Amino acid sequence: MDFLSYGIVAILAVTLFLQIFRRAFLKRAIRLICLGVFVAVVGYWTYISVLQYQAFGSGPLGYTLHTTEGIRWFFGYVRLHYWNTHLISLIASVLLILIGEYFHKKKGKVFFEDEELYVAALGIFLVGYPALFAYILLMLLLPAIASAMFLKKGERMPLYYFWMPLAIILILLVQFWGANQAWWNSFRF
């Protein structure tokens, strides 16, 4: 696991702790937490991109990096190798918040807890691409299975406590198993 993965797991674990033990605080702070995490991830990838530019600039690519075509190539390179992981998941997170809030308000706030959309968006953003597809699929399947096993007919199981644990498990699974699989790495674009 790299530095970013440890940080992501720590953020998700702290959010899970706040969900369980400090819910009132989480309700007030989740938007700031999401914004802070977004800024931190963008800052991290910017730092990595600057380091990559310096490394390329000090080598044989240094002459071509100072041209328009070289800069375009470099931005494509860092987007492919670093930024796409969280750019795609950022778009999915924002769409979840916008669409989820629209339907949540339209139906009288019956779908989610007040802070749940931001908790879900945080999970989607931090899981990243391509794991966000598995995350969304598992978030549809696992609560349905648990509901079928443990609830009476007509009762509804909230997803509130599924978002963070599943995100942590998925990140660990990707880092320790998926990253070593050739088929998993073929999802990059």
C-alpha positions as CSV (number, residue, x, y, z in Angstrom):
1,M,0.0,0.0,0.0
2,D,1.2,3.5,-0.7
3,F,0.9,6.6,1.4
4,L,-2.3,7.8,-0.3
5,S,-4.0,4.4,0.4
6,Y,-3.1,4.5,4.1
7,G,-4.5,8.0,4.3
8,I,-7.7,7.0,2.5
9,V,-8.3,4.1,4.9
10,A,-7.6,6.3,7.9
11,I,-10.1,8.9,6.6
12,L,-12.7,6.3,6.0
13,A,-12.1,4.7,9.5
14,V,-12.4,8.1,11.2
15,T,-15.6,8.7,9.3
16,L,-17.0,5.3,10.4
17,F,-16.0,6.1,14.0
18,L,-17.9,9.5,13.7
19,Q,-20.9,7.7,12.2
20,I,-21.1,5.3,15.1
21,F,-20.0,7.4,18.1
22,R,-20.3,11.1,17.1
23,R,-23.2,11.3,14.7
24,A,-24.2,14.8,15.7
25,F,-20.7,16.1,15.0
26,L,-20.7,14.2,11.7
27,K,-24.0,15.8,10.6
28,R,-22.4,19.3,11.1
29,A,-19.0,18.5,9.7
30,I,-19.5,16.0,6.8
31,R,-19.5,18.7,4.1
32,L,-16.3,20.2,5.4
33,I,-14.8,16.7,5.7
34,C,-15.7,16.1,2.1
35,L,-14.2,19.4,0.9
36,G,-11.1,18.9,3.0
37,V,-10.6,15.4,1.6
38,F,-11.1,16.6,-1.9
39,V,-8.5,19.4,-1.4
40,A,-6.1,17.0,0.2
41,V,-6.3,14.5,-2.7
42,V,-6.0,17.2,-5.3
43,G,-3.0,18.6,-3.4
44,Y,-1.4,15.1,-3.2
45,W,-1.8,14.5,-6.9
46,T,-0.5,18.0,-7.7
47,Y,2.5,17.3,-5.6
48,I,3.1,13.9,-7.3
49,S,2.6,15.6,-10.7
50,V,5.2,18.3,-9.9
51,L,7.7,15.6,-8.8
52,Q,7.1,13.7,-12.0
53,Y,7.6,16.8,-14.1
54,Q,10.9,17.5,-12.3
55,A,12.0,13.9,-12.8
56,F,11.2,14.0,-16.5
57,G,12.7,17.4,-16.8
58,S,16.1,16.3,-15.4
59,G,16.3,13.4,-17.8
60,P,16.3,13.0,-21.5
61,L,12.7,14.2,-21.8
62,G,13.6,17.6,-20.4
63,Y,14.1,19.1,-23.9
64,T,10.7,18.0,-25.1
65,L,8.8,19.0,-22.0
66,H,9.4,22.7,-22.6
67,T,7.5,22.5,-25.9
68,T,3.7,22.8,-26.3
69,E,3.5,19.2,-27.5
70,G,5.7,18.0,-24.6
71,I,3.5,19.8,-22.1
72,R,0.4,18.3,-23.7
73,W,2.0,14.9,-23.6
74,F,2.9,15.4,-19.9
75,F,-0.6,16.4,-18.9
76,G,-2.0,13.3,-20.7
77,Y,0.6,11.2,-18.9
78,V,-0.2,12.4,-15.4
79,R,-3.9,12.3,-16.0
80,L,-3.7,8.7,-17.2
81,H,-1.3,7.5,-14.5
82,Y,-2.4,9.6,-11.5
83,W,-5.5,11.8,-11.8
84,N,-8.0,9.6,-13.5
85,T,-8.4,7.5,-10.4
86,H,-10.1,10.3,-8.5
87,L,-11.4,12.5,-11.4
88,I,-13.8,9.8,-12.5
89,S,-14.9,9.1,-8.9
90,L,-15.3,12.8,-8.2
91,I,-17.7,13.1,-11.1
92,A,-19.6,10.0,-9.8
93,S,-19.7,11.5,-6.2
94,V,-21.0,14.9,-7.4
95,L,-23.6,13.2,-9.5
96,L,-24.7,11.0,-6.5
97,I,-25.1,14.1,-4.3
98,L,-27.0,16.1,-6.9
99,I,-29.3,13.3,-8.1
100,G,-29.7,11.9,-4.6
101,E,-30.6,15.2,-3.0
102,Y,-33.1,15.9,-5.8
103,F,-35.0,12.6,-5.3
104,H,-34.5,12.7,-1.6
105,K,-36.2,16.1,-1.3
106,K,-38.8,15.2,-3.9
107,K,-40.0,12.1,-2.0
108,G,-40.1,13.8,1.4
109,K,-36.6,12.8,2.7
110,V,-37.4,9.1,3.1
111,F,-34.4,7.6,1.3
112,F,-31.3,8.8,3.2
113,E,-30.2,10.2,6.5
114,D,-29.4,13.9,6.3
115,E,-25.6,13.4,6.1
116,E,-25.7,10.0,4.3
117,L,-25.3,11.3,0.7
118,Y,-22.1,13.0,1.7
119,V,-20.9,9.9,3.5
120,A,-21.7,7.9,0.3
121,A,-20.0,10.5,-1.9
122,L,-16.9,10.4,0.3
123,G,-16.8,6.6,0.0
124,I,-17.2,6.7,-3.8
125,F,-14.6,9.5,-4.2
126,L,-12.0,7.7,-2.0
127,V,-12.5,4.3,-3.5
128,G,-11.7,5.7,-6.9
129,Y,-11.9,4.4,-10.4
130,P,-12.4,1.5,-11.3
131,A,-13.3,0.2,-7.9
132,L,-16.2,2.6,-7.7
133,F,-18.2,0.3,-10.0
134,A,-17.7,-2.7,-7.7
135,Y,-18.5,-0.4,-4.8
136,I,-21.8,0.7,-6.2
137,L,-22.7,-2.9,-7.2
138,L,-21.8,-4.2,-3.8
139,M,-23.8,-1.4,-2.1
140,L,-26.8,-2.6,-4.1
141,L,-26.3,-6.3,-3.4
142,L,-25.0,-6.6,0.1
143,P,-27.8,-4.6,1.9
144,A,-30.4,-6.5,-0.2
145,I,-29.0,-9.8,0.9
146,A,-28.8,-8.7,4.5
147,S,-32.3,-7.4,4.3
148,A,-33.6,-10.6,2.9
149,M,-31.9,-12.6,5.6
150,F,-32.6,-10.5,8.7
151,L,-35.7,-8.3,8.2
152,K,-39.3,-9.1,8.0
153,K,-41.2,-8.5,4.8
154,G,-42.0,-4.8,4.3
155,E,-39.2,-3.5,6.6
156,R,-36.4,-1.4,5.1
157,M,-32.8,-1.7,5.9
158,P,-30.9,1.6,5.9
159,L,-27.6,1.8,4.0
160,Y,-26.1,4.2,6.4
161,Y,-23.7,1.9,8.1
162,F,-22.7,0.0,4.9
163,W,-20.9,2.8,3.1
164,M,-17.7,3.2,5.1
165,P,-17.0,-0.4,6.0
166,L,-17.5,-1.6,2.5
167,A,-15.3,1.2,1.2
168,I,-12.5,0.2,3.6
169,I,-12.8,-3.5,2.7
170,L,-12.8,-2.6,-1.0
171,I,-9.7,-0.4,-0.8
172,L,-7.8,-3.0,1.1
173,L,-8.9,-5.7,-1.4
174,V,-7.8,-3.6,-4.3
175,Q,-4.5,-2.7,-2.8
176,F,-3.5,-6.2,-1.6
177,W,-5.1,-8.2,-4.4
178,G,-6.5,-6.2,-7.3
179,A,-3.4,-4.1,-8.0
180,N,-1.4,-7.3,-8.6
181,Q,-3.9,-8.6,-11.2
182,A,-3.3,-7.8,-14.9
183,W,-7.0,-7.6,-15.7
184,W,-7.6,-5.0,-13.0
185,N,-4.9,-2.7,-14.4
186,S,-6.4,-2.9,-17.8
187,F,-9.3,-0.7,-16.6
188,R,-7.1,2.4,-16.8
189,F,-7.8,4.9,-19.6
